[in-house]
């Protein structure tokens, strides 16, 4: 007697669609043949899990199954079949291939993942789009860089050349749908076509799957790529490498690879679009007397003139010393230098004497902000007393 699909996935009959999907992904990852080579029990369970998920993820199939059980799905509804997947060893692997690779490779951008064909013989399917996060530093943003990457990949199986079948054999026409990939049912005046559950809409069945890729025609691998990162990129910038994603099925086109940039935090500069901010500490004498000070830039060092009487927060702008604008050659942002006046500490006896002498001889003209603040405080307190 066929096993209950809910029991196969370990979920309740009232389980929500998200819970069913989570349960499926967990089991598929545990039982996938690539993780259990030669384990016939795991392979059998993997087929059962795929069969159960193929039905329960579809609201219509699930409703029929809940009402009529396996018998309802066996009457041309395109669902699972009692006793496992038809088509022999390896025929059921296609059910969860995309979901499993999504777990291995992270985010998959929309539009790329090859869905099953909706009719026709073994329709070609575009490969998945993959994402790779690349961390660079601020110096790379200034000049651009060329990065050599070694990344996970989904490639055409070189043993079967993507056919999925062992040497000397090939896909066979599905005996259930006659190779159309569809099953038709008559409901009143309407004829409704549904994907064939035996071949999953492909029109053919692989009875002798390739041992290298287990009938998928594709396999996981690694490949080396050189990526040119243009100047001016920001965190979140995407670089699209056409055709470098997952290999397509049945001679379908490969997906794309998206390189997503993350710019690492810099120890000296803060970035604001194409502008840079650098906070530079200055001494008390420098702040009071002004003069030339040396500041860092991404191109080296530069000297700027500090006006006398500079306060903490004083900003000096170096035009064109910032970052390049992305896709706007020759146009650069600015470098903003913000000075921080450092209060002297650890004074020796002579330094303290000089400071005390300075305090005695300094007046309102030397420290106008302090005197202005004290006057405002005095006026405020006088009003409170007289009220």
C-alpha positions as CSV (number, residue, x, y, z in Angstrom):
1,X,0.0,0.0,0.0
2,X,1.4,3.4,-0.9
3,X,2.7,5.4,2.0
4,X,0.8,8.5,3.1
5,X,2.3,11.6,1.6
6,X,2.0,13.6,4.8
7,X,3.6,10.9,6.7
8,X,6.5,10.8,4.1
9,X,7.2,14.4,4.7
10,X,6.6,14.3,8.4
11,X,3.9,17.0,8.5
12,X,0.3,17.1,9.6
13,X,-2.5,17.0,7.1
14,X,-3.4,20.6,8.1
15,X,0.2,21.8,7.5
16,X,0.6,25.1,5.7
17,X,2.4,25.3,2.3
18,X,5.5,26.9,3.8
19,X,5.7,24.1,6.4
20,X,5.5,21.5,3.7
21,X,8.2,23.2,1.7
22,X,10.5,23.5,4.7
23,X,10.0,19.8,5.5
24,X,10.7,18.8,1.9
25,X,13.9,20.8,1.6
26,X,15.3,19.4,4.8
27,X,14.6,15.8,3.8
28,X,15.8,16.4,0.2
29,X,19.1,17.8,1.4
30,X,19.6,14.8,3.8
31,X,18.6,12.1,1.3
32,X,20.0,13.5,-2.0
33,X,22.0,10.7,-3.8
34,X,25.0,13.0,-4.1
35,X,25.2,13.0,-0.3
36,X,24.5,9.3,0.0
37,X,26.4,7.5,-2.8
38,X,25.5,3.8,-3.1
39,X,22.9,4.1,-0.4
40,X,19.8,2.4,-1.9
41,X,17.6,3.1,1.1
42,X,18.3,6.8,0.9
43,X,17.8,6.8,-2.8
44,X,14.4,5.1,-2.4
45,X,13.4,7.6,0.4
46,X,14.6,10.5,-1.9
47,X,12.1,9.3,-4.6
48,X,9.3,9.0,-2.1
49,X,9.9,12.5,-0.7
50,X,10.0,14.0,-4.2
51,X,6.8,12.2,-5.1
52,X,5.0,13.4,-2.0
53,X,6.2,17.0,-2.4
54,X,5.2,17.0,-6.1
55,X,1.6,16.4,-5.0
56,X,1.3,18.4,-1.8
57,X,2.9,21.6,-3.2
58,X,0.2,21.8,-5.8
59,X,-3.1,23.0,-4.2
60,X,-5.3,21.3,-6.8
61,X,-3.4,18.0,-6.6
62,X,-3.4,18.2,-2.8
63,X,-7.2,18.8,-2.7
64,X,-7.7,15.7,-4.9
65,X,-5.4,13.6,-2.8
66,X,-7.1,14.7,0.5
67,X,-10.4,13.7,-0.9
68,X,-9.6,10.6,-3.0
69,X,-6.2,9.5,-1.9
70,X,-3.7,7.8,-4.3
71,X,-6.6,6.5,-6.4
72,X,-7.6,10.0,-7.4
73,X,-4.1,10.9,-8.5
74,X,-3.9,7.8,-10.6
75,X,-6.7,8.8,-12.9
76,X,-4.8,11.2,-15.3
77,X,-4.3,14.0,-12.8
78,X,-0.5,14.2,-13.3
79,X,0.4,13.4,-9.7
80,X,2.4,10.7,-8.0
81,X,2.0,7.0,-8.7
82,X,1.6,4.1,-6.3
83,X,4.8,2.2,-5.6
84,X,7.2,5.1,-6.5
85,X,8.0,7.0,-9.6
86,X,7.3,5.3,-12.9
87,X,10.2,5.1,-15.3
88,X,12.7,3.1,-13.3
89,X,15.8,4.1,-11.4
90,X,16.6,7.8,-11.5
91,X,13.4,8.9,-13.1
92,X,12.2,10.8,-10.1
93,X,15.3,13.0,-9.5
94,X,14.1,15.9,-11.6
95,X,11.3,16.7,-9.0
96,X,13.5,18.5,-6.5
97,X,16.7,19.5,-8.5
98,X,16.1,23.3,-8.5
99,X,15.1,23.5,-4.9
100,X,18.1,21.5,-3.7
101,X,20.5,23.7,-5.7
102,X,18.9,26.8,-4.3
103,X,20.1,25.6,-0.9
104,X,23.6,25.0,-2.1
105,X,24.1,28.2,-4.0
106,X,22.1,30.8,-2.0
107,X,19.8,33.4,-3.6
108,X,18.5,32.6,-7.1
109,X,17.3,35.7,-9.0
110,X,13.8,35.3,-10.6
111,X,13.3,34.1,-14.1
112,X,16.2,31.8,-14.4
113,X,15.3,28.5,-12.7
114,X,14.3,26.0,-15.4
115,X,10.8,24.9,-14.7
116,X,9.5,21.7,-16.1
117,X,8.3,21.7,-19.7
118,X,4.6,22.3,-20.2
119,X,4.2,20.0,-23.1
120,X,6.3,19.0,-26.1
121,X,9.2,16.6,-26.1
122,X,11.9,17.2,-23.5
123,X,11.7,21.0,-23.8
124,X,14.9,22.8,-23.2
125,X,15.2,24.7,-19.9
126,X,17.3,27.7,-19.1
127,X,19.8,27.3,-16.2
128,X,19.5,29.0,-12.9
129,X,20.8,32.4,-12.1
130,X,23.4,32.4,-9.3
131,X,24.7,35.0,-6.9
132,X,28.3,35.5,-5.6
133,X,29.1,38.1,-2.9
134,X,32.5,39.8,-3.5
135,X,34.1,41.9,-0.9
136,X,36.5,44.7,-2.0
137,X,38.3,47.6,-0.3
138,X,38.0,51.3,-0.9
139,X,41.2,51.4,-2.9
140,X,39.6,49.0,-5.4
141,X,36.7,51.4,-5.7
142,X,39.1,54.2,-6.6
143,X,41.0,52.4,-9.4
144,X,38.8,49.4,-10.2
145,X,40.2,45.9,-10.0
146,X,40.4,42.6,-11.6
147,X,39.4,39.7,-9.3
148,X,40.2,36.1,-9.9
149,X,37.4,33.9,-8.4
150,X,36.8,30.3,-7.9
151,X,33.2,29.6,-7.5
152,X,30.7,26.8,-7.2
153,X,29.0,25.9,-10.5
154,X,26.4,23.7,-12.1
155,X,27.9,22.4,-15.4
156,X,26.9,20.0,-18.2
157,X,27.9,16.5,-17.2
158,X,30.9,15.6,-19.3
159,X,30.3,11.8,-19.0
160,X,26.9,11.8,-20.7
161,X,27.2,15.2,-22.5
162,X,24.1,16.4,-20.8
163,X,21.8,13.6,-21.9
164,X,21.4,12.1,-18.4
165,X,21.7,8.6,-19.8
166,X,24.4,6.0,-19.7
167,X,26.6,5.5,-22.8
168,X,24.8,3.4,-25.3
169,X,21.3,4.3,-24.1
170,X,19.1,7.4,-24.2
171,X,15.8,8.8,-23.0
172,X,12.8,6.7,-23.9
173,X,9.4,8.1,-24.9
174,X,7.1,8.2,-21.9
175,X,4.6,5.4,-22.2
176,X,2.0,7.2,-20.1
177,X,1.7,10.4,-22.2
178,X,3.1,9.1,-25.5
179,X,5.8,11.7,-25.5
180,X,3.6,14.7,-25.3
181,X,4.5,15.6,-21.8
182,X,0.8,16.1,-21.1
183,X,-2.3,14.3,-19.9
184,X,-5.7,15.5,-20.9
185,X,-8.9,15.1,-19.0
186,X,-12.4,16.0,-20.1
187,X,-14.5,18.1,-17.6
188,X,-17.8,18.9,-19.1
189,X,-17.3,20.9,-22.3
190,X,-13.6,21.5,-21.5
191,X,-10.5,19.5,-22.2
192,X,-7.8,20.2,-19.6
193,X,-4.2,19.4,-20.2
194,X,-1.9,18.8,-17.2
195,X,1.8,17.9,-17.0
196,X,2.3,14.1,-17.1
197,X,3.2,12.9,-13.6
198,X,5.3,10.0,-15.0
199,X,7.8,12.1,-16.9
200,X,7.1,15.4,-15.2
201,X,6.2,17.0,-18.5
202,X,9.4,16.1,-20.3
203,X,7.9,13.6,-22.6
204,X,10.7,11.1,-22.0
205,X,12.0,8.9,-19.2
206,X,15.6,8.0,-18.4
207,X,15.7,4.3,-17.5
208,X,19.5,4.0,-17.4
209,X,20.7,7.2,-15.7
210,X,24.3,8.3,-16.0
211,X,26.2,7.3,-12.8
212,X,28.1,10.6,-12.8
213,X,25.1,13.0,-12.7
214,X,22.4,10.5,-11.7
215,X,20.2,11.2,-14.7
216,X,20.3,15.0,-14.3
217,X,22.5,15.8,-17.3
218,X,24.2,18.4,-14.9
219,X,26.4,18.2,-11.9
220,X,28.0,20.4,-9.3
221,X,31.5,21.6,-9.9
222,X,33.8,24.6,-9.5
223,X,35.2,27.0,-12.1
224,X,37.6,29.9,-12.2
225,X,36.5,33.3,-13.5
226,X,38.1,36.7,-13.9
227,X,35.8,39.6,-13.0
228,X,36.6,43.2,-13.9
229,X,35.3,45.5,-11.2
230,X,34.8,49.1,-12.6
231,X,35.8,52.2,-10.6
232,X,33.1,53.8,-8.5
233,X,31.1,50.7,-7.5
234,X,29.1,50.7,-4.3
235,X,27.9,48.1,-1.8
236,X,25.0,46.4,-3.6
237,X,26.3,47.0,-7.1
238,X,25.6,43.9,-9.3
239,X,27.8,42.8,-12.1
240,X,26.1,40.4,-14.5
241,X,28.1,37.7,-16.2
242,X,25.9,36.3,-19.0
243,X,25.9,32.6,-19.4
244,X,28.1,31.9,-16.3
245,X,25.2,30.6,-14.1
246,X,23.8,27.1,-14.0
247,X,23.9,24.9,-17.1
248,X,20.7,24.6,-19.0
249,X,18.9,21.3,-19.4
250,X,18.2,19.6,-22.8
251,X,20.6,22.0,-24.5
252,X,18.8,25.0,-22.9
253,X,20.8,28.2,-22.4
254,X,22.9,28.7,-19.3
255,X,21.7,31.1,-16.6
256,X,23.6,34.2,-15.5
257,X,26.0,34.8,-12.6
258,X,25.5,38.0,-10.6
259,X,28.5,39.3,-8.7
260,X,27.2,41.4,-5.8
261,X,29.7,44.0,-4.5
262,X,30.3,44.7,-0.8
263,X,32.7,47.5,0.0
264,X,34.6,46.8,3.2
265,X,34.8,49.5,5.9
266,X,37.9,51.7,5.7
267,X,40.0,52.5,8.8
268,X,40.4,56.2,7.8
269,X,37.7,57.3,5.4
270,X,33.9,57.2,5.5
271,X,32.1,57.1,2.2
272,X,29.1,59.2,1.2
273,X,28.3,58.3,-2.4
274,X,31.4,59.6,-4.3
275,X,32.5,61.9,-1.4
276,X,34.9,60.9,1.3
277,X,35.0,62.2,4.9
278,X,38.2,62.1,6.9
279,X,38.4,63.3,10.5
280,X,41.9,64.7,11.3
281,X,43.0,65.5,14.9
282,X,45.0,68.7,15.3
283,X,46.8,70.2,18.3
284,X,45.7,73.1,20.4
285,X,48.4,75.4,18.9
286,X,47.5,74.4,15.4
287,X,43.9,75.2,16.0
288,X,44.8,78.6,17.5
289,X,47.5,79.6,15.1
290,X,46.5,77.9,11.9
291,X,48.9,76.9,9.1
292,X,49.6,74.0,6.8
293,X,48.5,70.5,7.9
294,X,49.1,67.2,6.2
295,X,46.0,65.0,5.4
296,X,45.7,61.6,3.8
297,X,43.9,60.9,0.5
298,X,43.4,57.6,-1.4
299,X,46.2,58.8,-3.8
300,X,48.7,59.6,-1.1
301,X,49.2,62.7,1.1
302,X,48.1,66.3,0.6
303,X,48.7,69.6,2.4
304,X,45.8,72.0,3.2
305,X,45.7,75.4,4.9
306,X,44.1,75.5,8.3
307,X,42.8,79.0,9.2
308,X,43.7,80.5,12.6
309,X,41.1,79.9,15.3
310,X,39.7,76.7,13.8
311,X,37.3,74.8,16.1
312,X,36.4,71.1,16.3
313,X,34.1,70.3,13.4
314,X,35.7,72.8,11.0
315,X,35.5,71.3,7.5
316,X,38.0,71.8,4.6
317,X,37.0,70.6,1.2
318,X,39.5,69.1,-1.3
319,X,37.7,69.2,-4.7
320,X,38.1,66.1,-6.8
321,X,39.9,64.1,-4.2
322,X,37.0,61.8,-3.6
323,X,35.9,58.6,-5.4
324,X,35.1,58.3,-9.1
325,X,31.4,58.3,-10.1
326,X,30.3,55.0,-11.5
327,X,29.9,55.1,-15.3
328,X,30.9,58.8,-15.5
329,X,34.6,58.7,-16.5
330,X,36.7,61.6,-15.3
331,X,34.2,62.9,-12.7
332,X,35.2,62.6,-9.0
333,X,33.7,63.4,-5.7
334,X,35.3,65.6,-3.0
335,X,37.3,64.8,0.1
336,X,36.0,66.5,3.2
337,X,38.5,67.0,6.0
338,X,36.9,67.5,9.4
339,X,39.3,68.7,12.1
340,X,39.1,67.6,15.8
341,X,40.9,69.8,18.3
342,X,42.7,67.7,20.8
343,X,42.9,68.9,24.3
344,X,46.4,68.6,25.8
345,X,46.9,65.9,28.4
346,X,49.7,64.7,30.6
347,X,51.2,68.2,31.0
348,X,54.6,68.6,32.5
349,X,55.4,71.4,35.0
350,X,56.6,73.9,32.4
351,X,53.6,73.2,30.1
352,X,51.2,73.7,33.0
353,X,52.9,77.0,33.9
354,X,52.5,78.2,30.3
355,X,48.8,77.1,30.3
356,X,48.1,78.9,33.5
357,X,49.9,82.1,32.2
358,X,47.8,81.9,29.0
359,X,44.6,81.5,31.0
360,X,45.4,84.6,33.1
361,X,46.2,86.8,30.1
362,X,43.4,85.5,27.8
363,X,40.2,87.5,27.6
364,X,36.9,87.8,25.8
365,X,38.7,88.5,22.5
366,X,40.5,85.1,22.7
367,X,37.5,83.1,23.6
368,X,34.3,84.9,22.3
369,X,32.1,81.8,22.3
370,X,32.8,81.0,26.0
371,X,32.1,84.6,27.1
372,X,29.0,84.7,24.9
373,X,27.7,81.5,26.5
374,X,28.3,82.8,30.0
375,X,26.5,86.0,29.3
376,X,23.4,84.1,28.0
377,X,23.5,81.9,31.2
378,X,23.7,85.1,33.4
379,X,20.7,86.7,31.6
380,X,18.7,83.5,31.9
381,X,19.4,83.1,35.7
382,X,18.7,86.9,36.3
383,X,15.2,86.5,34.7
384,X,14.5,83.4,36.9
385,X,15.4,85.3,40.1
386,X,13.4,88.4,39.2
387,X,10.3,86.5,38.2
